[in-house]
Amino acid sequence: MLPQHLKQIRVLMLNDKENLGRTLFRLEQGFELQFRLGPSLQGRKVTVYTNYPLEGQRFERNNFRVLKWNYPAGSEDDSDKFCSLDLKIAGSYQYYFGHGDTEKSGGGYIVVDPVLRVGADNHVLPLDCITIQTYLSKCLGHLDDWPDRLRVAKESGYNMIHFTPLQTLGKSRSCYSLADQLTFSPEFSPEGQSYTWADVGALVEKLRKEWNMICITDVVYNHTAANSAWIREHPECGYNLVNSPHLRPAWVLDRAIWHLTTRIAEGRYKAKGLPPEITNESHLNAIRSVLWKDIYPQIKLWEFYQVKAENAVDQFRALLQNGVWSTEDEKNNRSKTGGKQGLKIIQDPQYQRYGNTVDMDSALETFIPHRSYPTQHAITDCCGWLRQKLDEMNEEQYQIIQHHQEQAVSCIVGNVVYERLADHGPKLGPVTKKNPLVTRYFTFPYQDMTLEHEMKLLDQPDKTCHFLAHNGWVMGDDPLRNFAEPGSNVYLRRELICWGDSVKLRYGNGPEDCPYLWAHMQKYTEITAKYFHGVRLDNCHSTPLHVAEAMLHAARAVRPNLYVIAELFTGSELIDNVFVNRLGISSLIREAMSAGDSHEEGRLVYRYGGEPVGAFVQPSLRPLMPSIAHAMFLDVTHDNECPIQLRSALDSLPSSAIVSMACCATGSTRGYDELVPHQISVVKEERFYLKWNPSASPTSAGEVGYHTGIIAGKLALNKLHQELAAQGFIQVYVDQVDADIVAVTRHCPSTHQSVVAVCRTAFWNPKTHQYSTSVPPMFIPGKIEEVVLEARTVERDAENYKKDDNYINGLPEYTVEIKEHISLQESTVVKQAGVTSKGRSEFVQEITFQKLTPGSVIAFRVSLDPKAQKLVGVLRYYLSQFSPKYRRGSIADENPPEKCVFHRLMSKLTLAELNILLFRCESEEQEDGGGCYSVPGWEKLKYAGLQGLISVLADVRPNNDLGHPLCANLRQGDWLIDYVSNRLIHREGALAQVGQWLAAMFNYLKHIPRYLIPCYFDAILVSTYTAALDATYQLMSSFIQNGSSFVHHLALGSVQMCGVGRFPALPPLSMKLDEVPYRVSPITGQKEQCCVSLAAGLPHFSSGIFRCWGRDTFIALRGLMLLTGRHTEARNIILAFAGTLRHGLIPNLLGEGRCARYNCRDAVWWWLQCIQDYTAHVSQGHEILRCPVTRMYPTDDSEPCKPGEVEQPLYDVIQEALQRHLEGISFRERNAGPKIDMNMRDEGFDVVAKVDPDTGFVTGGNRFNCGTWMDKMGESERARNKGIPATPRDGAAVEIVGLSKSAVRWVVDLYAKGLFPYDGAKVHRDGKELFISYAEWNQQLQQSFETGFWVSGDPKDPNEKQPDLVHKKGIYKDSYGAASPWCDYQLRPNFTIAMVVAPELFTVERAWKALAVAEKKLLGPLGMKTLDPDDMVYCGVYDNELDSDNYNLAKGFNYHQGPEWLWPVGYFLRAKLYFARKMGEEAYAKTINLVKNVLSRHYTHLERSLWKGLPELTNENGQYCPFSCETQAWSVATVLEVLYDL
């Protein structure tokens, strides 16, 4: 078991209705796969099923089990829960998931790679190390001779051999047409010997152990040889005319064409211009003519698809005359045909001529006479109509068959052109029975007879069961469709490119459809898997998927680590993936011969493996990314045409070198390296391969040695390929130097060694093509350590090639001139190498070539220059304290900087310092004279701190997007690197030390090549960032420390919003308080307090006087400070605001206290709620009540006092706030007028707040001001809304009533416990002094609330004073006693706040009803609609810049009239949870799911947001609003509070 930090874990997010059957996910054994829920599934009861077996159990494809969920952060949070698989067995596995009543709402496949082992010590052969060579088995001779012939592969550096099938071959001698799938071919045994599979197995095992070679062979499931004995005994195993009668018309055509062949061969068509020797276009026209004039009219194929009209009409007439047409019958007929008008023809399942019949129900329905009693005349009419329709339908069928026949003519002629006229075709010569006009499509195991006689056989099933369809392939066909099944017309249209030696096998849907065939093929598969380590699926794209799936299942039962390769000609990567997924294919064969030029060949190298050079270091735990199938990239396959004929002999070596530099499996076919100048035919070749003799002379005929062909070059290339893969050279860069030269770089990301192979291809023969004599110089970054190899294909004196009669021989006139492991000076290919230095870190060698002739290759081993190599090693040494993956290639530092243990350094930082390290937006940074970094040609980073970069790199890293402008900027210069460290070095204390540590790391970074800078810069940043997050959570409460990722993300909002700016945002606290932070002022040089303040939102409310707002601070304080454990800082903020109390109110805009505005009625109640929360959350929290408060305004009219001048305990300040409300507050704002508010009308500056003596409700405001959080003031003169509040909410706002109830209940409780000295307050009413007790006030609120606020909708409700204004029932009013009474009745989300802070005011059933209405009408994806969408002034899109004539919209007048604000969602969900508990278990369970589902969208937004926050608001249905703060304190805080409640 690997330690957790090294274990590779991949995470697959499950999303509802996402079917990934065509997406490939490749994993290795030893990996862990985790399934996690995407946002669409969170909050649902999801079950994940897989057929991956439990340890120790057998894999059964249809045996699915349920995976168990793990809850790392407790079961109430879905953001981290996962279920997992420890992958230990190779193969293809399926998963699917469902929820609720849906069993399958998504799924897909995973493919686990096999592990191959070789050698006596069983060491692993990685898939990317594979170099394979294909052998045509029939050319190996007797088994005794195999080692000498196979040794060529070993000595040429291959480590895998692919044998074509070793079974007894069919009559055609094609390697892939097998007569008996179960026997080892007797041709491999000398006379008197009889070798068996066990002998082959022993050889395979010997090669594995002694030669370190793996052996694989083919499995052929699609067909068997036409002369297989078993198919004669079991004709049901093929497609014959009994089990597949739909092929009868195609068989008739096939026989007619065979008879045409015999007549042409006998010269009987010469007179019609069609001799046996077909040589020109006129002969082709004669074929067309004969088919249309002689053949088609004779065989009348259309009759198989037509109806005998007379018979059908007679049957119809008889029905009518027997009275089967009454209305009752008509109803029945309608029901039988589903009431769909129209005549239906039933295709004869036996496909006999005129066998089709009419569906009489549809005939009666279509041609029934429209009167109740039939006359003879009516019957005659009906029969006439039917006859006419049938003639039309027969004509349609005739036309369809004509189209099929046209296609058949076209295909027949095309075939003749290829086989007899085309230069690249086999040029078969005259038409004979041996070489017919076209290949036969069906077997005919009888003596020839006339076509007429043969037609009579159609009625004899004992004969027709032996007419079996041949196999082949269809150009451009859908590989997922079987072309021999009903519904396909491939055989009739002659579209099959046919293999006349092989019968297509018919498996049906499962073993029950053809038991013998399934059992036979399973046994064949098991034999193969027993003796070989892998299989090649021949003709995979047309093997029925369910068959291959079942057979490979049987094979893996025998050999679990079976290596499976296949060729797929589907033309679509998605369809390739279907095959790879279902079959668990390990590698797909890819052909270098598909490239038309060197440029395309280089592109294939880049496509088939490796990551880009300088790629980012990926974390061990990361998302599972879709991949392309692992490639087996072959310079030539045994099916390809000969490259020497298509290109030139000189190209063999450089093209092979390009292929062997690919970061995947590679290989070739025996004969390529020996320069055999023709294709070695899988059908016709019968000669043997040459044997190995190391001392064979270059021209010796019967042997192969190092001097033969390009073998010496191939050996060096194969060794290099294996070394690069084994040593982790996983990065690839391909450079097209010029039209013929391709340079491929393989780079190792831990040692930073590279190998650069420069290959000069020769796609055209140099004897006929003029190649350029000048070769451009190359610039290789780094220090060239050695020339790994240089090789050129050269001509030598030898006889010209003559094809040997007994052995497969190659061109003797070429050989390879090769040197290996030499210094640059010893090279004959390189003229000179100059060193140029590009800056302090770029060490570049310029290479000029003298002998890089077409057909040559040179490979350099390159290191970084020694200084860079050392410094990158030291950098890796420091990074290895964060992750062991940097240990390889690391070098210990001789003079370490003092502060090298970084975690210790981080632990010294405060949360306020972490705010500077991680966050700070543009305006916060500007206060200090800086700003966020601007990436040229792109955009500014969101934060100056690390998060600004981390947010961008999180998108760049997984995709290795090295072309991103940020990466380009890093490669171009040190500006960003210096920016990151310099902004910290200028600070004080621990922050400066972090800056110095970063500067030290960056100092190493600056000396390494620029192409590596993005990946190491990212590594340094990620390490620093991760350590900073760890330090952050360590300073927070256990709720945060033990919380989920979601809780962690939200807790970062506390660091984001809470900071200390250049100017103190809070007024000074009492000197008598402990734990108040001080600093030397950067402006005055004097000692000053530097308390953390809470920004309302970024970027708009982050600095200066607009940073702190009373209402925003105290709505966010519980979530961001109390729940995160920042108790002292919370206390300081509470006391600082307490010092600014004036008129019994807390300021809305704080403005450091001196510029405060007392224009809101709710902030004081949110402040009181926070003090209550503080006493509840903090140990000994009630101590805050006795803390001294230094009053800035001890009286309403005093000038600001100096700190400490007037001090009093907090409980006195609380008492003042309550007493002033009971007394009644009424004043005019100071400096009223445009100086403090450009838009407000004069009346708006009058502030009133008081307690209504009849109800106890806190009431106030007027229609020209807005004293609650819905505070949009009209600004448009054009729309005439300037100075008019959109939502005055005057009277008693519901949330203020709730907050005041909470506060009064709390002080009553405090008084009872002796913690608060006041039980009420004295007030003056009507000239008398009265005492009002808090207990009475509390009681009064309890009694008045539902009477005043519940909207029952019952016309008889005695409490409902204005029933005509009710337009939503079962809700709570938004206010009570507004100047515009209809405003009271608007549905808004504010009542949910009262439910959370004072749930005792609500009757459970009513609360539950009102919450249901809010959920249905107001809940959006992220926020709550601020107004009922049914309201006439609702508008959900906020645009603050748009000025128009529209009163309700101009200048963002609808800010709180529809747009979806996030913070009320927190209160809605908390209220829902509270009352759900009261409603019972079922309601609670449903609510938990709702809460999880809603919050999952916030989690997704948080993860994806570059700001790492939640916005102030969205437009309707969660759409992005460009005028919103990107991250808002109260949005983050209230969501965190929900998770705390969970």
Disulfide bonds with the S-S distance in Angstrom:
none
